[in-house]
Amino acid sequence: MAFPTAVNSQITDSVTQANVQVLGDAPAIAMGNLFQATSQALSNAAHNATTSQQQTNVTAQAATTMGVTLLYSLDTASTAVATKSILG
């Protein structure tokens, strides 16, 4: 029995037990929150890495397309210059 008060001792014991349970659960809840935040950060990092890789691939494809277009247009330009010098 707890110390004597005007309140029923069963009520004070119940409140005490509830407070002890809150204190006992606090470390587990804190670790759960830490794990949740860490997993969210890692997921964001993986998503950002994937997005960055995709954007790099798009840029590389665009650069390759422009390079191939330049190579194909060189022959046409040189032919035009040669034709102009022959005809004119």
The 8 nearest C-alpha neighbors of each residue, nearest first, counted from 0:
[[1, 8, 2, 12, 3, 9, 11, 7],
 [0, 2, 8, 3, 12, 11, 4, 9],
 [1, 3, 4, 0, 8, 11, 12, 5],
 [4, 2, 1, 5, 8, 6, 0, 7],
 [5, 3, 6, 2, 7, 8, 1, 11],
 [4, 6, 7, 3, 8, 2, 11, 10],
 [7, 5, 4, 8, 10, 11, 3, 9],
 [6, 8, 9, 10, 5, 11, 4, 3],
 [9, 7, 11, 10, 12, 6, 1, 0],
 [8, 10, 12, 7, 11, 13, 0, 6],
 [11, 9, 13, 8, 12, 7, 14, 6],
 [10, 12, 8, 14, 13, 9, 15, 7],
 [13, 11, 15, 9, 10, 14, 8, 16],
 [12, 14, 10, 16, 11, 15, 9, 17],
 [15, 13, 17, 11, 16, 12, 18, 10],
 [14, 16, 12, 18, 13, 17, 11, 19],
 [15, 17, 19, 13, 18, 14, 20, 12],
 [18, 16, 14, 20, 15, 19, 13, 21],
 [19, 17, 21, 15, 20, 16, 14, 22],
 [18, 20, 16, 22, 21, 17, 23, 15],
 [19, 21, 23, 17, 18, 22, 24, 16],
 [22, 20, 18, 24, 23, 19, 25, 17],
 [21, 23, 19, 25, 20, 24, 18, 26],
 [24, 22, 20, 21, 25, 19, 26, 27],
 [23, 25, 21, 27, 22, 26, 20, 28],
 [24, 26, 28, 22, 27, 23, 29, 21],
 [27, 25, 29, 28, 24, 30, 23, 22],
 [28, 26, 30, 29, 24, 25, 31, 23],
 [29, 27, 31, 25, 30, 26, 32, 24],
 [28, 30, 26, 32, 31, 27, 25, 33],
 [31, 29, 33, 27, 32, 28, 34, 26],
 [32, 30, 28, 34, 29, 33, 35, 27],
 [31, 33, 35, 29, 30, 34, 36, 28],
 [34, 32, 30, 36, 31, 35, 37, 29],
 [35, 33, 37, 31, 32, 36, 38, 30],
 [34, 36, 32, 38, 33, 37, 31, 39],
 [35, 37, 39, 33, 34, 38, 32, 40],
 [38, 36, 34, 40, 39, 35, 33, 41],
 [37, 39, 41, 35, 40, 36, 42, 34],
 [40, 38, 42, 36, 37, 41, 35, 43],
 [41, 39, 37, 43, 42, 38, 44, 36],
 [42, 40, 44, 38, 43, 39, 37, 45],
 [41, 43, 39, 45, 44, 40, 38, 46],
 [44, 42, 46, 40, 41, 45, 47, 39],
 [43, 45, 41, 47, 42, 46, 48, 40],
 [46, 44, 48, 42, 47, 43, 41, 49],
 [45, 47, 43, 49, 48, 44, 42, 50],
 [48, 46, 50, 44, 49, 45, 51, 43],
 [49, 47, 45, 51, 46, 50, 44, 52],
 [50, 48, 46, 52, 47, 51, 45, 53],
 [49, 51, 53, 47, 52, 48, 46, 54],
 [50, 52, 48, 54, 53, 49, 47, 55],
 [53, 51, 55, 49, 50, 54, 48, 56],
 [52, 54, 50, 56, 55, 51, 49, 57],
 [53, 55, 57, 51, 56, 52, 50, 58],
 [56, 54, 52, 58, 53, 57, 59, 51],
 [55, 57, 59, 53, 54, 58, 60, 52],
 [56, 58, 54, 60, 55, 59, 61, 53],
 [59, 57, 55, 61, 60, 56, 62, 54],
 [58, 60, 56, 62, 61, 57, 55, 63],
 [59, 61, 63, 57, 58, 62, 56, 64],
 [62, 60, 64, 58, 59, 63, 57, 65],
 [61, 63, 59, 65, 64, 60, 66, 58],
 [64, 62, 66, 60, 65, 61, 59, 67],
 [63, 65, 61, 67, 62, 66, 68, 60],
 [64, 66, 68, 62, 63, 67, 69, 61],
 [67, 65, 63, 69, 68, 64, 62, 70],
 [66, 68, 70, 64, 69, 65, 63, 71],
 [69, 67, 65, 71, 66, 70, 64, 72],
 [70, 68, 66, 72, 67, 71, 65, 73],
 [69, 71, 67, 73, 68, 72, 66, 74],
 [70, 72, 68, 69, 73, 74, 67, 75],
 [71, 73, 69, 75, 70, 74, 68, 76],
 [74, 72, 76, 70, 75, 71, 77, 69],
 [73, 75, 77, 76, 72, 78, 71, 70],
 [74, 76, 78, 72, 73, 77, 79, 71],
 [77, 75, 79, 73, 78, 74, 72, 80],
 [76, 78, 80, 74, 79, 75, 73, 81],
 [79, 77, 81, 75, 76, 80, 82, 74],
 [78, 80, 76, 82, 77, 81, 83, 75],
 [79, 81, 77, 83, 78, 82, 76, 84],
 [82, 80, 78, 84, 83, 79, 77, 85],
 [83, 81, 79, 85, 80, 84, 78, 86],
 [82, 84, 80, 86, 81, 85, 87, 79],
 [83, 85, 81, 87, 82, 86, 80, 79],
 [86, 84, 82, 83, 87, 81, 80, 79],
 [87, 85, 83, 84, 82, 81, 80, 79],
 [86, 84, 83, 85, 82, 81, 80, 79]]
